[in-house]
C-alpha cells in the first residue's frame, strides 16, 4: 500500500472500523472504570456515530456532521470526566486493535491521534507549543 494512503485505508477501511468499534464497545461496557458513562445511551446510535467519526478522523472520504469533541463531551466533563477515564478508553481501543491483529505501528499512530484529542475531550485549554 502506498505511503500516501490514509490511516483509514492502511487500517483496513470500513470493515476494519466496523469490527473495531463493535469490539471496542463490548470492552468499554465491561470496564468498571467507564461503563457508567454509557448508562441510558443508545449504543446502536453511539456505535454508528463512532464509526463515522473514526472513519473521518482516520482520513476516509466521509463527511462528519456531529459535534466537535469539546462540545460533544462537555456534559460529561461537567459530570467529572477526567484523565483516568480518557486513559481507560485509550487502553480499550489499543486492546481492541491488538485483538484484531492490527500492525503495532498503526496502533501507535491511532493512539497518537487519540492522545491529540485529550484536551478537547476533557474540556481543557490546549497546551502551549512552547
DSSP file (Angstrom, degrees, kcal/mol; ACC not computed):
  #  RESIDUE AA STRUCTURE BP1 BP2  ACC     N-H-->O    O-->H-N    N-H-->O    O-->H-N    TCO  KAPPA ALPHA  PHI   PSI    X-CA   Y-CA   Z-CA
    1    1 A X              0   0    0      0, 0.0     9,-0.0     0, 0.0     8,-0.0   0.000 360.0 360.0 360.0 144.0    0.0    0.0    0.0
    2    2 A X    >   -     0   0    0      1,-0.1     3,-1.6     2,-0.1     8,-0.0  -0.236 360.0-127.7 -63.1 145.6    1.2    3.5   -0.8
    3    3 A X  T 3  S+     0   0    0      1,-0.3    -1,-0.1     0, 0.0     0, 0.0   0.752 112.2  61.1 -61.9 -23.8    2.8    5.7    1.8
    4    4 A X  T 3  S+     0   0    0      2,-0.0    -1,-0.3     0, 0.0    -2,-0.1   0.535  78.5 116.4 -82.1  -6.1    0.3    8.3    0.8
    5    5 A X  S <  S-     0   0    0     -3,-1.6    54,-0.0     1,-0.1     0, 0.0  -0.342  71.6-111.7 -63.8 142.6   -2.6    6.0    1.8
    6    6 A X     >  -     0   0    0     53,-0.1     4,-2.7     1,-0.1     5,-0.2  -0.254  23.7-109.7 -69.1 161.4   -4.7    7.4    4.6
    7    7 A X  H  > S+     0   0    0     51,-0.4     4,-2.4     1,-0.2     6,-0.2   0.889 121.6  59.5 -56.5 -39.2   -4.7    5.7    8.0
    8    8 A X  H  >>S+     0   0    0     50,-2.8     5,-2.9     1,-0.2     4,-0.8   0.920 109.4  41.3 -55.5 -47.3   -8.3    4.7    7.2
    9    9 A X  H >45S+     0   0    0     49,-0.3     3,-0.6     3,-0.2    -2,-0.2   0.914 115.0  50.8 -68.6 -43.0   -7.0    2.7    4.1
   10   10 A X  H 3<5S+     0   0    0     -4,-2.7    -2,-0.2     1,-0.2    -1,-0.2   0.801 108.5  51.8 -67.7 -28.5   -4.0    1.3    5.9
   11   11 A X  H 3<5S-     0   0    0     -4,-2.4    -1,-0.2    -5,-0.2    -2,-0.2   0.673 129.9 -89.3 -83.9 -16.2   -6.0    0.0    8.8
   12   12 A X  T <X5 -     0   0    0     -4,-0.8     4,-0.8    -3,-0.6     3,-0.4   0.520  53.8-115.5 122.9   8.2   -8.5   -1.8    6.6
   13   13 A X  H  ><S-     0   0    0     -5,-2.9     4,-2.3    -6,-0.2     3,-0.3  -0.201  72.1 -16.4  70.9-156.0  -11.2    0.6    5.7
   14   14 A X  H  > S+     0   0    0      1,-0.2     4,-3.1     2,-0.2     5,-0.2   0.875 133.5  53.7 -57.7 -45.0  -14.9    0.4    6.6
   15   15 A X  H  > S+     0   0    0     -3,-0.4     4,-2.3     1,-0.2    -1,-0.2   0.904 111.2  46.6 -60.0 -41.2  -14.9   -3.3    7.5
   16   16 A X  H  X S+     0   0    0     -4,-0.8     4,-2.7    -3,-0.3    -1,-0.2   0.915 113.4  47.9 -67.7 -43.0  -12.0   -2.8   10.0
   17   17 A X  H  X S+     0   0    0     -4,-2.3     4,-2.8     2,-0.2     5,-0.3   0.937 111.9  50.4 -62.4 -46.2  -13.6    0.3   11.6
   18   18 A X  H  X S+     0   0    0     -4,-3.1     4,-2.0     1,-0.2    -2,-0.2   0.935 114.0  44.1 -57.9 -48.1  -16.9   -1.5   11.9
   19   19 A X  H  X S+     0   0    0     -4,-2.3     4,-2.3    -5,-0.2     5,-0.2   0.919 114.2  50.0 -63.3 -44.2  -15.3   -4.5   13.6
   20   20 A X  H  X S+     0   0    0     -4,-2.7     4,-3.1     1,-0.2    -2,-0.2   0.921 110.5  48.5 -63.0 -45.0  -13.1   -2.4   15.8
   21   21 A X  H  X S+     0   0    0     -4,-2.8     4,-2.4     2,-0.2    -1,-0.2   0.912 111.7  49.7 -64.2 -41.7  -16.0   -0.2   17.1
   22   22 A X  H  X S+     0   0    0     -4,-2.0     4,-1.2    -5,-0.3    -1,-0.2   0.930 116.5  40.8 -63.9 -44.9  -18.2   -3.2   17.9
   23   23 A X  H  X S+     0   0    0     -4,-2.3     4,-2.0     2,-0.2    -2,-0.2   0.911 112.5  56.9 -67.9 -42.4  -15.4   -5.0   19.8
   24   24 A X  H  X S+     0   0    0     -4,-3.1     4,-2.7    -5,-0.2    -2,-0.2   0.920 106.7  47.5 -55.1 -48.7  -14.3   -1.7   21.5
   25   25 A X  H  X S+     0   0    0     -4,-2.4     4,-2.4     1,-0.2    -1,-0.2   0.803 106.6  57.6 -70.5 -26.3  -17.8   -1.0   22.9
   26   26 A X  H  X S+     0   0    0     -4,-1.2     4,-0.5    -5,-0.2    -1,-0.2   0.933 111.5  43.6 -61.6 -43.7  -18.0   -4.6   24.2
   27   27 A X  H >< S+     0   0    0     -4,-2.0     3,-1.1     1,-0.2     4,-0.3   0.932 113.6  50.2 -65.3 -46.7  -14.8   -3.9   26.1
   28   28 A X  H >< S+     0   0    0     -4,-2.7     3,-1.6     1,-0.3     6,-0.3   0.909 107.8  52.6 -59.0 -44.8  -16.0   -0.4   27.3
   29   29 A X  H 3< S+     0   0    0     -4,-2.4    -1,-0.3     1,-0.3    -2,-0.2   0.606 111.8  47.6 -72.4  -9.5  -19.3   -1.7   28.6
   30   30 A X  T << S+     0   0    0     -3,-1.1     2,-0.8    -4,-0.5    -1,-0.3   0.328  89.7  98.4-105.7   4.7  -17.4   -4.3   30.6
   31   31 A X    X>  -     0   0    0     -3,-1.6     4,-2.7    -4,-0.3     3,-1.7  -0.835  60.2-157.6 -99.8 109.9  -14.9   -1.9   32.0
   32   32 A X  T 34 S+     0   0    0     -2,-0.8     4,-0.3     1,-0.3    -1,-0.1   0.724  89.1  64.8 -58.7 -22.5  -15.9   -0.8   35.5
   33   33 A X  T 34 S+     0   0    0      1,-0.1    -1,-0.3     2,-0.1    55,-0.1   0.791 124.2   7.2 -71.4 -26.6  -13.9    2.4   35.2
   34   34 A X  T X4 S+     0   0    0     -3,-1.7     3,-1.7    -6,-0.3     4,-0.3   0.522  95.7  96.9-136.0  -9.3  -16.0    3.8   32.4
   35   35 A X  G >< S+     0   0    0     -4,-2.7     3,-1.8     1,-0.3     4,-0.2   0.812  78.8  67.2 -61.6 -28.3  -19.1    1.8   31.7
   36   36 A X  G >  S+     0   0    0     -4,-0.3     3,-1.2     1,-0.3    -1,-0.3   0.757  87.3  68.3 -63.9 -23.0  -21.3    4.1   33.8
   37   37 A X  G <  S+     0   0    0     -3,-1.7    -1,-0.3     1,-0.2    -2,-0.2   0.690  99.8  50.9 -67.5 -15.9  -20.8    6.9   31.3
   38   38 A X  G X  S+     0   0    0     -3,-1.8     3,-1.9    -4,-0.3    -1,-0.2   0.321  75.5 127.1-107.1   6.7  -22.9    4.9   28.8
   39   39 A X  T <  S+     0   0    0     -3,-1.2     3,-0.1     1,-0.3    -3,-0.0  -0.480  84.6  10.3 -64.2 130.1  -25.9    4.2   31.1
   40   40 A X  T 3  S+     0   0    0      1,-0.3     2,-0.4    -2,-0.2    -1,-0.3   0.474  99.3 128.9  79.9   2.1  -29.0    5.3   29.2
   41   41 A X    <   -     0   0    0     -3,-1.9     2,-1.0     1,-0.0    -1,-0.3  -0.745  67.0-120.2 -91.5 135.1  -27.1    5.8   26.0
   42   42 A X     >  -     0   0    0     -2,-0.4     4,-2.6     1,-0.2     5,-0.2  -0.645  25.4-164.5 -70.3 106.5  -28.4    4.2   22.8
   43   43 A X  H  > S+     0   0    0     -2,-1.0     4,-2.8     1,-0.2     5,-0.2   0.796  85.7  59.8 -69.6 -26.5  -25.5    2.0   22.0
   44   44 A X  H  > S+     0   0    0      2,-0.2     4,-2.0     1,-0.2    -1,-0.2   0.946 111.2  40.5 -63.0 -46.6  -26.7    1.5   18.4
   45   45 A X  H  > S+     0   0    0      2,-0.2     4,-2.7     1,-0.2    -2,-0.2   0.901 114.7  53.0 -66.0 -41.1  -26.6    5.2   17.9
   46   46 A X  H  X S+     0   0    0     -4,-2.6     4,-2.5     1,-0.2    -2,-0.2   0.924 109.8  47.5 -62.1 -45.3  -23.3    5.5   19.7
   47   47 A X  H  X S+     0   0    0     -4,-2.8     4,-2.5     2,-0.2    -1,-0.2   0.926 112.4  49.8 -61.8 -44.5  -21.7    2.8   17.6
   48   48 A X  H  X S+     0   0    0     -4,-2.0     4,-1.9    -5,-0.2    -2,-0.2   0.926 112.7  46.6 -61.8 -44.8  -22.9    4.4   14.4
   49   49 A X  H  X S+     0   0    0     -4,-2.7     4,-2.7     1,-0.2    -1,-0.2   0.911 112.7  50.1 -62.7 -42.2  -21.6    7.9   15.4
   50   50 A X  H  X S+     0   0    0     -4,-2.5     4,-3.0    -5,-0.2     5,-0.3   0.887 107.5  53.7 -66.2 -38.7  -18.3    6.4   16.4
   51   51 A X  H  X S+     0   0    0     -4,-2.5     4,-2.1     2,-0.2    -1,-0.2   0.923 112.9  43.3 -62.0 -44.2  -17.9    4.5   13.1
   52   52 A X  H  X S+     0   0    0     -4,-1.9     4,-2.4     2,-0.2    -2,-0.2   0.923 114.8  49.9 -67.2 -43.7  -18.4    7.7   11.1
   53   53 A X  H  X S+     0   0    0     -4,-2.7     4,-3.2     1,-0.2     5,-0.2   0.937 112.4  46.0 -62.3 -46.7  -16.2    9.8   13.4
   54   54 A X  H  X S+     0   0    0     -4,-3.0     4,-2.4     2,-0.2     6,-0.2   0.909 111.1  52.4 -64.9 -40.5  -13.3    7.3   13.3
   55   55 A X  H  <>S+     0   0    0     -4,-2.1     5,-3.1    -5,-0.3     4,-0.2   0.943 114.3  43.9 -57.9 -46.1  -13.6    7.0    9.5
   56   56 A X  H ><5S+     0   0    0     -4,-2.4     3,-1.6     3,-0.2    -2,-0.2   0.939 114.0  49.3 -62.0 -48.8  -13.4   10.8    9.2
   57   57 A X  H 3<5S+     0   0    0     -4,-3.2    -1,-0.2     1,-0.3    -2,-0.2   0.813 109.8  52.3 -63.7 -30.7  -10.6   11.1   11.8
   58   58 A X  T 3<5S-     0   0    0     -4,-2.4   -50,-2.8    -5,-0.2   -51,-0.4   0.402 126.7 -96.8 -88.8   2.4   -8.6    8.4   10.0
   59   59 A X  T < 5 +     0   0    0     -3,-1.6    -3,-0.2    -4,-0.2   -53,-0.1   0.659  66.9 155.0  97.9  16.9   -8.9   10.1    6.6
   60   60 A X      < -     0   0    0     -5,-3.1     2,-2.2    -6,-0.2    -1,-0.2  -0.407  57.5-107.1 -72.2 154.3  -11.8    8.4    4.9
   61   61 A X  S    S+     0   0    0     -2,-0.1     2,-0.3     2,-0.1    -1,-0.1  -0.372  81.0 117.8 -80.3  62.2  -13.7   10.4    2.3
   62   62 A X        -     0   0    0     -2,-2.2     2,-0.6    -7,-0.1    -3,-0.1  -0.882  64.1-123.5-124.6 158.2  -16.7   10.9    4.5
   63   63 A X        -     0   0    0     -2,-0.3     2,-0.5     2,-0.0    -7,-0.1  -0.907  18.7-153.5-105.3 121.5  -18.3   14.0    6.0
   64   64 A X        +     0   0    0     -2,-0.6   -15,-0.0     1,-0.1   -11,-0.0  -0.828  18.0 173.1 -93.7 125.7  -18.6   14.1    9.7
   65   65 A X        +     0   0    0     -2,-0.5    -1,-0.1     2,-0.0     3,-0.1   0.251  41.0 107.0-117.7  11.5  -21.5   16.3   10.8
   66   66 A X  S    S-     0   0    0      1,-0.2     3,-0.1   -17,-0.1    -2,-0.0  -0.133  80.7 -70.4 -80.6-178.1  -21.5   15.6   14.6
   67   67 A X        -     0   0    0      1,-0.1    -1,-0.2     2,-0.1     2,-0.0  -0.306  55.9-101.3 -66.3 154.7  -20.5   17.9   17.3
   68   68 A X     >  -     0   0    0      1,-0.1     4,-3.0    -3,-0.1     5,-0.2  -0.351  40.8-100.5 -71.1 165.9  -16.8   18.7   17.7
   69   69 A X  H  > S+     0   0    0      1,-0.2     4,-1.3     2,-0.2     5,-0.1   0.857 120.5  51.3 -59.9 -38.9  -15.1   16.7   20.5
   70   70 A X  H  > S+     0   0    0      2,-0.2     4,-0.8     1,-0.2     3,-0.4   0.956 116.2  39.4 -64.3 -50.6  -15.1   19.6   23.0
   71   71 A X  H >4 S+     0   0    0      1,-0.2     3,-0.5     2,-0.2     4,-0.5   0.886 113.7  55.8 -66.7 -38.8  -18.8   20.3   22.6
   72   72 A X  H 3< S+     0   0    0     -4,-3.0    -1,-0.2     1,-0.2    -2,-0.2   0.733 116.6  34.9 -68.3 -22.4  -19.7   16.6   22.4
   73   73 A X  H >X S+     0   0    0     -4,-1.3     4,-2.3    -3,-0.4     3,-0.9   0.436  87.1  99.4-110.2  -1.5  -18.1   15.8   25.7
   74   74 A X  H <X S+     0   0    0     -4,-0.8     4,-2.3    -3,-0.5     5,-0.2   0.886  81.7  53.5 -55.1 -43.6  -18.8   19.0   27.7
   75   75 A X  H 34 S+     0   0    0     -4,-0.5     4,-0.5     1,-0.2    -1,-0.3   0.808 110.8  48.1 -63.7 -27.7  -21.8   17.4   29.5
   76   76 A X  H X4>S+     0   0    0     -3,-0.9     5,-2.1     2,-0.2     3,-0.6   0.869 107.9  53.4 -78.6 -38.3  -19.5   14.6   30.6
   77   77 A X  H ><5S+     0   0    0     -4,-2.3     3,-1.7     1,-0.2    -2,-0.2   0.909 105.5  55.1 -59.9 -41.2  -16.8   16.9   31.8
   78   78 A X  T 3<5S+     0   0    0     -4,-2.3    -1,-0.2     1,-0.3    -2,-0.2   0.745 107.6  50.6 -64.6 -22.4  -19.4   18.7   33.9
   79   79 A X  T < 5S-     0   0    0     -3,-0.6    -1,-0.3    -4,-0.5    -2,-0.2   0.354 134.7 -83.9 -97.3   4.2  -20.1   15.3   35.5
   80   80 A X  T < 5 +     0   0    0     -3,-1.7    -3,-0.2     1,-0.2    -2,-0.1   0.616  63.9 166.0 109.7  14.5  -16.5   14.6   36.3
   81   81 A X      < +     0   0    0     -5,-2.1     2,-0.2    -8,-0.2    -1,-0.2  -0.429  21.1 156.4 -60.1 131.2  -14.9   13.1   33.1
   82   82 A X    >>  -     0   0    0     -2,-0.1     4,-2.0     1,-0.0     3,-0.8  -0.813  55.2 -67.8-148.2-172.1  -11.1   13.2   33.6
   83   83 A X  H 3> S+     0   0    0      1,-0.3     4,-3.2    -2,-0.2     5,-0.2   0.823 121.7  59.4 -55.3 -39.5   -7.8   11.7   32.6
   84   84 A X  H 3> S+     0   0    0      1,-0.2     4,-1.9     2,-0.2    -1,-0.3   0.910 109.6  44.7 -57.3 -41.8   -8.4    8.3   34.2
   85   85 A X  H <> S+     0   0    0     -3,-0.8     4,-2.2     2,-0.2    -2,-0.2   0.915 112.8  50.2 -69.3 -43.2  -11.5    7.8   32.0
   86   86 A X  H  X S+     0   0    0     -4,-2.0     4,-2.4     1,-0.2    -2,-0.2   0.928 110.8  50.4 -59.6 -44.9   -9.7    9.0   28.9
   87   87 A X  H  X S+     0   0    0     -4,-3.2     4,-2.7     1,-0.2    -1,-0.2   0.887 108.0  52.9 -61.3 -39.9   -6.9    6.6   29.6
   88   88 A X  H  X S+     0   0    0     -4,-1.9     4,-2.4    -5,-0.2    -1,-0.2   0.909 109.1  49.1 -63.7 -41.7   -9.3    3.7   30.0
   89   89 A X  H  X S+     0   0    0     -4,-2.2     4,-2.2     2,-0.2    -2,-0.2   0.940 112.3  48.0 -61.9 -46.6  -10.9    4.5   26.7
   90   90 A X  H  X S+     0   0    0     -4,-2.4     4,-2.6     1,-0.2    -2,-0.2   0.899 111.0  51.4 -62.1 -40.8   -7.5    4.6   25.0
   91   91 A X  H  X S+     0   0    0     -4,-2.7     4,-2.5     1,-0.2    -1,-0.2   0.906 110.3  48.8 -62.7 -42.0   -6.5    1.3   26.7
   92   92 A X  H  X S+     0   0    0     -4,-2.4     4,-2.1     2,-0.2    -1,-0.2   0.866 111.5  49.9 -66.9 -35.9   -9.6   -0.4   25.5
   93   93 A X  H  X S+     0   0    0     -4,-2.2     4,-2.5     2,-0.2    -2,-0.2   0.933 111.0  48.6 -67.1 -45.1   -9.0    0.9   22.0
   94   94 A X  H  X S+     0   0    0     -4,-2.6     4,-2.3     1,-0.2    -2,-0.2   0.926 112.1  49.1 -59.8 -44.9   -5.5   -0.3   22.0
   95   95 A X  H  X S+     0   0    0     -4,-2.5     4,-2.6     1,-0.2    -1,-0.2   0.884 110.1  52.4 -63.0 -38.5   -6.6   -3.8   23.2
   96   96 A X  H  X S+     0   0    0     -4,-2.1     4,-1.8     2,-0.2    -2,-0.2   0.941 110.4  46.5 -60.9 -48.2   -9.3   -3.9   20.5
   97   97 A X  H  <>S+     0   0    0     -4,-2.5     5,-2.6     1,-0.2    -2,-0.2   0.865 112.3  50.8 -65.7 -35.7   -6.7   -3.2   17.8
   98   98 A X  H ><5S+     0   0    0     -4,-2.3     3,-1.7    -5,-0.2    -1,-0.2   0.917 107.6  53.2 -65.2 -42.9   -4.4   -5.8   19.3
   99   99 A X  H 3<5S+     0   0    0     -4,-2.6    -2,-0.2     1,-0.3    -1,-0.2   0.853 108.7  50.4 -58.8 -34.6   -7.2   -8.3   19.3
  100  100 A X  T 3<5S-     0   0    0     -4,-1.8    -1,-0.3    -5,-0.2    -2,-0.2   0.376 115.5-119.9 -85.4   4.2   -7.8   -7.6   15.6
  101  101 A X  T < 5 +     0   0    0     -3,-1.7    -3,-0.2     1,-0.2     2,-0.2   0.853  47.7 174.4  59.3  38.9   -4.0   -8.1   14.9
  102  102 A X      < -     0   0    0     -5,-2.6    -1,-0.2     1,-0.1     5,-0.1  -0.532  45.1 -90.8 -71.8 142.2   -3.5   -4.5   13.6
  103  103 A X    >>  -     0   0    0     -2,-0.2     4,-2.1     1,-0.1     3,-0.8  -0.285  32.8-126.8 -53.8 132.3    0.1   -3.7   12.9
  104  104 A X  H 3> S+     0   0    0      1,-0.3     4,-2.4     2,-0.2     5,-0.2   0.825 109.3  57.2 -55.1 -33.5    1.7   -2.2   16.1
  105  105 A X  H 3> S+     0   0    0      2,-0.2     4,-1.7     1,-0.2    -1,-0.3   0.883 107.9  47.3 -65.7 -36.7    2.9    0.8   14.1
  106  106 A X  H <> S+     0   0    0     -3,-0.8     4,-2.6     2,-0.2    -2,-0.2   0.879 109.4  53.5 -70.9 -37.2   -0.6    1.5   13.1
  107  107 A X  H  X S+     0   0    0     -4,-2.1     4,-2.9     1,-0.2     5,-0.2   0.933 108.3  50.4 -60.7 -44.7   -1.8    1.1   16.7
  108  108 A X  H  X S+     0   0    0     -4,-2.4     4,-2.1     1,-0.2    -1,-0.2   0.900 110.3  50.1 -59.3 -40.2    0.8    3.6   17.7
  109  109 A X  H  X S+     0   0    0     -4,-1.7     4,-1.9     2,-0.2    -2,-0.2   0.911 111.5  47.9 -65.3 -42.5   -0.4    6.0   15.0
  110  110 A X  H  X S+     0   0    0     -4,-2.6     4,-2.6     1,-0.2    -2,-0.2   0.930 112.2  49.3 -62.8 -45.3   -4.1    5.6   16.2
  111  111 A X  H  X S+     0   0    0     -4,-2.9     4,-2.8     1,-0.2    -2,-0.2   0.846 108.4  53.2 -66.7 -33.0   -3.1    6.2   19.8
  112  112 A X  H  X S+     0   0    0     -4,-2.1     4,-1.7    -5,-0.2    -1,-0.2   0.903 110.3  48.2 -65.4 -40.1   -1.1    9.3   18.9
  113  113 A X  H  < S+     0   0    0     -4,-1.9     4,-0.4     2,-0.2    -2,-0.2   0.926 112.3  48.8 -64.5 -44.6   -4.2   10.6   17.2
  114  114 A X  H >< S+     0   0    0     -4,-2.6     3,-1.9     1,-0.2     4,-0.3   0.939 109.4  52.3 -59.3 -47.5   -6.3    9.8   20.2
  115  115 A X  H >< S+     0   0    0     -4,-2.8     3,-1.6     1,-0.3     4,-0.3   0.848  99.6  63.8 -58.7 -34.4   -3.9   11.5   22.5
  116  116 A X  T 3< S+     0   0    0     -4,-1.7    -1,-0.3     1,-0.3     4,-0.2   0.649 101.4  52.5 -66.0 -12.7   -4.0   14.6   20.4
  117  117 A X  T <> S+     0   0    0     -3,-1.9     4,-2.8    -4,-0.4     5,-0.3   0.490  78.6 101.0 -98.3  -4.7   -7.7   14.9   21.3
  118  118 A X  H <> S+     0   0    0     -3,-1.6     4,-2.5    -4,-0.3     6,-0.2   0.890  81.6  46.7 -51.2 -51.7   -7.2   14.7   25.1
  119  119 A X  H  4>S+     0   0    0     -4,-0.3     5,-2.9     1,-0.2    -1,-0.2   0.893 115.1  46.8 -63.0 -39.2   -7.5   18.4   25.9
  120  120 A X  H >45S+     0   0    0     -3,-0.2     3,-1.2    -4,-0.2    -1,-0.2   0.947 113.4  47.5 -66.8 -47.0  -10.6   18.8   23.7
  121  121 A X  H 3<5S+     0   0    0     -4,-2.8    -2,-0.2     1,-0.3    -1,-0.2   0.885 117.0  43.6 -61.0 -38.7  -12.4   15.7   25.1
  122  122 A X  T 3<5S-     0   0    0     -4,-2.5    -1,-0.3    -5,-0.3    -2,-0.2   0.336 112.2-119.1 -92.5   7.2  -11.6   16.8   28.7
  123  123 A X  T < 5 +     0   0    0     -3,-1.2     2,-0.3    -4,-0.2    -3,-0.2   0.802  63.8 142.3  66.1  31.1  -12.5   20.5   28.1
  124  124 A X      < -     0   0    0     -5,-2.9    -1,-0.2    -6,-0.2     2,-0.2  -0.693  59.6 -97.7-104.1 156.7   -9.1   21.9   28.9
  125  125 A X        -     0   0    0     -2,-0.3     3,-0.1     1,-0.1    -1,-0.1  -0.482  52.3-100.2 -64.8 140.0   -7.2   24.7   27.2
  126  126 A X        -     0   0    0     -2,-0.2     2,-0.1     1,-0.1    -1,-0.1  -0.335  41.1-105.9 -61.8 143.4   -4.7   23.4   24.7
  127  127 A X        -     0   0    0      1,-0.1     2,-0.1    -3,-0.1    -1,-0.1  -0.461  39.0-104.8 -70.3 142.5   -1.2   23.2   26.0
  128  128 A X        -     0   0    0     -2,-0.1     2,-1.6     1,-0.1    -1,-0.1  -0.438  20.4-130.7 -66.7 139.4    1.1   25.8   24.6
  129  129 A X              0   0    0      1,-0.2    -1,-0.1    -2,-0.1    -2,-0.0  -0.467 360.0 360.0 -88.1  63.9    3.5   24.6   22.0
  130  130 A X              0   0    0     -2,-1.6    -1,-0.2     0, 0.0    -2,-0.0   0.454 360.0 360.0 -85.0 360.0    6.4   26.2   23.7
